[in-house]
Amino acid sequence: MERSSRRKFLSLACKWGILSLGAAPVLSSFISGCKTLDTLAKSGPSFQVGDVVVDTKAIAKETQVVTKSFEDITPQQEYYIGRTVGAMILQKYPPYNNPTADGYVNVMGQMLAQASDCPETYGGYHFLIQDSDEINAFAAPGGLIFLTRGMLRCCPQEDAVAAVLAHEIGHVQYKHGLRAIKQSRVTSALTALAIKGAKKYGDEDLAKLTETFEGSISDITKTLIVNGYSRSFENQADLAAISILQRTGYDPNGLVMMLNQMKTQLKPGRQDFAATHPTPDSRLAEIQKYVGKYSAVKSPQARQDRFKTSLGKI
């Protein structure tokens, strides 16, 4: 990451509360699950990272698991990774300044999250509308969920909005974001710690560890914004959404409604939902195996009234 880009990223991250001024714990929390630190603790009470003295015994007391893969990343580590990914997403898609709409989406999102198989995360779920006409939605690790104004325009009823949110909650539930981190990233961090042992870390060593962390964030953001998830991951998230919608009294056909509406609005060649997701038709074919033939969603009048009041001007 270039120096000017790093400054811009940190400034934006702090502004939106994604990253605290204590930036060092973000890196340390990512690698502190390493059991290698137990070995370091035996060789001395502390070691040095640049100008910072690290109490190895204190760290070893808190670390029980060797971080070998995404499955071993702790909820706290996932939270810090997700916050940093969220800051990167905000660089591309700024927040939409509409407290009424954001409040509506957050209340609905929190209710849906409670009905998922992952009702709690370390930092809790947070939902944000982004000021973009592109059709897109993102779920950062740990429960930060973003959706654009363009995506909301594909939702003619509240059940469709609920379907989008439930789908993104499904990605969090299955930790799809963490699965994007290359195994080599984690291995690189562990190897660096093991080789140096309790020796003093110089600027070059710290730079390599920082690069590893930044690479992990890049893996996730590139997957979310550029490459997209695999079809199997999208199918998993769709099935999670169907389950969540059924548990909360929403019609799963809201997901079908949203995808049918999306088909009419997607524009070929744009770097949005069309570039990062399977086609709506392929998803519809899978979804309808579980929800059956599409039938029009019948929302209670009160539900539609609050939908129009909150999102009518999106």
C-alpha positions in Angstrom: 0.0 0.0 0.0 1.5 3.3 -1.1 2.2 5.9 1.7 -0.3 8.4 0.4 -3.0 5.6 0.1 -2.2 4.4 3.6 -2.7 7.9 5.0 -6.0 8.3 3.2 -7.1 4.8 4.3 -6.3 5.5 8.0 -7.9 8.9 7.9 -11.2 7.5 6.5 -11.1 4.5 8.8 -10.8 6.7 11.9 -13.4 9.1 10.6 -16.0 6.4 10.3 -15.0 4.5 13.5 -13.8 1.5 11.6 -10.3 1.6 12.9 -9.3 3.1 16.3 -6.1 5.2 16.7 -4.5 2.2 18.4 -3.7 0.7 15.0 -1.1 -1.7 16.3 -3.6 -4.0 18.0 -5.2 -4.7 14.7 -2.0 -6.4 13.4 -1.2 -8.0 16.8 -4.8 -9.4 17.2 -4.6 -11.1 13.8 -1.4 -12.9 14.7 -1.8 -13.3 18.4 -3.7 -16.5 18.1 -0.4 -18.2 17.3 0.7 -20.8 19.7 4.3 -19.9 18.7 4.0 -17.1 21.2 3.9 -19.8 24.0 7.4 -20.8 22.9 8.5 -17.2 22.9 7.2 -16.7 26.4 9.4 -19.5 27.6 12.5 -17.8 26.2 12.0 -14.5 28.0 9.5 -12.2 29.5 9.3 -9.9 26.5 10.5 -9.2 23.0 10.6 -6.1 20.9 8.7 -5.1 17.7 10.3 -1.9 16.5 10.1 0.4 19.5 7.4 -1.6 21.2 8.2 -4.1 23.9 5.7 -7.0 23.9 5.0 -8.9 27.1 5.1 -12.5 25.8 3.8 -14.1 28.9 0.7 -11.9 28.9 0.1 -12.8 25.3 0.7 -16.5 25.8 -1.9 -16.5 28.6 -4.5 -15.3 26.2 -3.6 -17.5 23.2 -4.7 -21.1 23.1 -5.1 -21.9 19.4 -2.6 -22.0 16.5 -4.0 -19.9 13.7 -3.5 -22.3 10.8 -6.6 -21.4 8.7 -9.7 -19.2 8.7 -11.4 -21.6 11.0 -8.9 -20.9 13.8 -9.3 -17.1 13.6 -11.0 -16.0 16.8 -14.1 -13.8 17.0 -12.1 -10.9 18.2 -9.6 -11.3 15.3 -12.5 -11.6 12.9 -13.9 -8.4 14.3 -10.7 -6.4 13.7 -10.2 -7.9 10.2 -13.8 -7.0 9.4 -13.5 -3.4 10.5 -10.4 -2.9 8.3 -12.2 -4.5 5.3 -15.2 -2.2 6.0 -12.9 0.9 5.8 -11.7 -0.3 2.4 -15.2 -0.8 1.2 -16.1 2.8 2.4 -13.3 4.1 0.2 -15.2 2.9 -2.9 -18.8 3.4 -1.7 -19.4 6.3 0.7 -22.3 6.2 3.2 -25.7 7.5 2.3 -26.8 10.3 4.5 -30.3 9.3 5.4 -30.8 8.5 9.1 -34.4 7.3 8.6 -33.4 4.8 5.9 -30.4 3.6 7.8 -32.4 3.2 11.0 -35.0 1.2 9.2 -32.4 -1.2 7.6 -30.6 -1.6 10.9 -33.7 -2.5 12.9 -34.7 -5.1 10.3 -31.1 -6.4 10.0 -30.7 -6.9 13.7 -34.0 -8.8 13.9 -33.0 -11.0 11.0 -29.5 -11.6 12.4 -31.1 -12.9 15.7 -32.9 -15.5 13.7 -29.8 -16.8 11.9 -27.5 -19.6 13.0 -25.0 -16.9 14.0 -27.0 -14.4 16.1 -24.0 -12.9 17.8 -20.6 -11.7 16.7 -17.8 -10.2 18.7 -18.6 -6.6 17.7 -22.3 -7.2 16.8 -24.0 -6.7 13.5 -24.0 -3.3 11.8 -25.8 -2.3 8.6 -25.1 0.7 6.4 -26.6 2.0 3.1 -24.1 3.3 0.6 -24.6 6.2 -1.7 -24.1 4.5 -5.1 -26.4 3.7 -8.0 -24.5 0.4 -8.5 -26.4 -2.7 -7.6 -24.3 -4.3 -4.9 -24.1 -5.6 -1.3 -21.2 -6.7 0.9 -20.7 -8.6 4.1 -17.4 -8.0 5.9 -16.2 -10.5 8.4 -17.7 -10.1 11.9 -21.0 -8.7 10.8 -20.5 -5.4 9.0 -23.1 -5.4 6.2 -23.3 -2.8 3.4 -25.9 -2.4 0.6 -26.1 0.3 -2.0 -29.0 2.5 -3.0 -29.0 0.7 -6.3 -29.6 -2.6 -4.6 -32.5 -1.2 -2.6 -34.1 0.0 -5.8 -34.3 -3.7 -6.8 -36.6 -4.2 -3.7 -40.2 -3.2 -4.4 -41.4 -4.6 -1.0 -40.0 -5.0 2.5 -39.8 -8.8 2.1 -37.3 -8.2 -0.7 -35.1 -5.9 1.5 -35.2 -8.6 4.2 -34.1 -11.1 1.6 -31.0 -9.1 0.7 -30.1 -8.6 4.3 -30.6 -12.2 5.1 -28.4 -13.3 2.2 -25.5 -11.1 3.5 -26.1 -12.4 7.1 -25.7 -15.9 5.5 -22.2 -14.9 4.3 -21.3 -13.8 7.8 -22.8 -17.0 9.3 -20.6 -19.2 7.0 -17.5 -16.9 7.4 -17.1 -16.7 3.7 -15.1 -13.5 4.0 -12.4 -15.2 6.1 -12.2 -18.1 3.6 -10.8 -15.6 1.0 -7.6 -15.2 3.0 -4.8 -17.1 1.3 -3.3 -19.8 3.5 0.1 -18.5 2.6 -0.6 -15.2 4.4 -1.2 -16.8 7.7 1.7 -19.2 7.3 4.0 -16.3 6.4 3.2 -14.5 9.7 3.7 -17.7 11.8 7.0 -18.4 10.1 8.3 -14.9 10.7 7.4 -15.2 14.4 8.9 -18.6 14.8 12.2 -17.8 13.1 12.9 -14.6 15.0 11.9 -16.1 18.3 12.5 -13.6 21.1 15.0 -11.6 19.1 14.5 -7.9 18.5 12.2 -7.2 15.5 13.7 -4.5 13.2 11.8 -2.3 10.8 12.2 -4.7 8.0 10.6 -7.6 10.0 7.7 -5.4 11.1 7.2 -4.3 7.5 6.9 -7.9 6.4 4.3 -8.7 9.1 2.4 -5.6 8.2 2.5 -6.5 4.6 1.1 -9.9 5.5 -1.8 -8.3 7.3 -2.5 -5.9 4.5 -2.3 -8.8 2.0 -5.0 -10.6 4.0 -7.3 -7.5 3.9 -6.6 -7.2 0.1 -7.6 -10.9 -0.4 -11.0 -10.3 1.2 -11.7 -6.9 -0.4 -10.7 -8.2 -3.8 -13.1 -11.1 -3.4 -16.0 -8.9 -2.3 -15.6 -6.0 -4.8 -13.8 -7.5 -7.8 -14.0 -11.3 -8.0 -17.0 -12.3 -6.0 -17.7 -15.5 -4.2 -18.0 -18.9 -5.8 -21.4 -20.2 -6.9 -21.4 -22.7 -4.0 -20.9 -19.9 -1.5 -23.7 -17.8 -3.0 -26.0 -20.9 -2.9 -25.1 -21.4 0.8 -26.0 -17.7 1.5 -29.3 -18.0 -0.4 -30.3 -21.1 1.6 -29.4 -19.4 4.8 -31.5 -16.4 3.7 -34.5 -18.7 3.0 -34.2 -20.2 6.5 -33.9 -16.8 8.2 -36.9 -15.4 6.2 -39.1 -18.3 7.2 -38.1 -18.0 10.8 -39.0 -14.3 10.9 -42.3 -14.4 9.0 -41.1 -13.0 5.8 -42.0 -14.7 2.5 -38.9 -16.4 0.9 -40.4 -15.4 -2.4 -39.1 -11.9 -1.5 -35.7 -13.3 -2.6 -37.1 -14.4 -5.9 -38.9 -11.0 -6.3 -35.6 -9.2 -5.8 -33.7 -11.3 -8.3 -36.4 -10.9 -10.9 -36.3 -7.2 -10.4 -32.5 -7.1 -10.6 -32.5 -8.9 -13.9 -34.3 -5.9 -15.5 -31.8 -3.3 -13.9 -28.4 -4.9 -14.3 -26.3 -3.4 -17.0 -23.6 -5.5 -18.7 -20.0 -4.5 -18.3 -20.4 -2.7 -15.0 -18.3 -3.7 -11.9 -21.3 -4.4 -9.7 -23.5 -7.4 -8.7 -23.4 -8.8 -12.3 -19.6 -9.0 -12.2 -19.3 -10.5 -8.7 -22.3 -12.9 -8.5 -23.7 -15.8 -10.4 -26.5 -14.7 -12.8 -29.9 -14.1 -11.3 -31.3 -16.9 -13.4 -28.9 -19.5 -12.1 -29.6 -18.5 -8.5 -33.4 -18.5 -9.2 -33.1 -22.1 -10.4 -31.5 -23.2 -7.2 -33.7 -21.2 -4.9 -37.0 -22.5 -6.5 -35.9 -26.0 -5.7 -36.6 -25.1 -2.0 -39.4 -22.5 -2.2 -41.3 -24.0 -5.1 -43.0 -22.1 -7.9 -43.0 -18.3 -7.4 -46.2 -16.7 -6.0 -46.7 -13.0 -5.5 -45.6 -11.7 -2.1 -48.5 -10.4 0.0 -47.2 -8.0 2.5 -49.4 -6.6 5.3 -50.3 -3.0 4.6 -48.5 -1.8 7.8 -45.3 -3.4 6.5 -45.6 -1.7 3.1 -46.4 1.6 4.7 -43.2 1.6 6.8 -41.2 0.4 3.8 -42.5 3.4 1.6 -42.0 5.8 4.5 -38.4 4.7 5.1 -37.1 3.9 1.6 -39.6 5.6 -0.7 -37.0 8.3 -1.8 -34.0 6.0 -2.1 
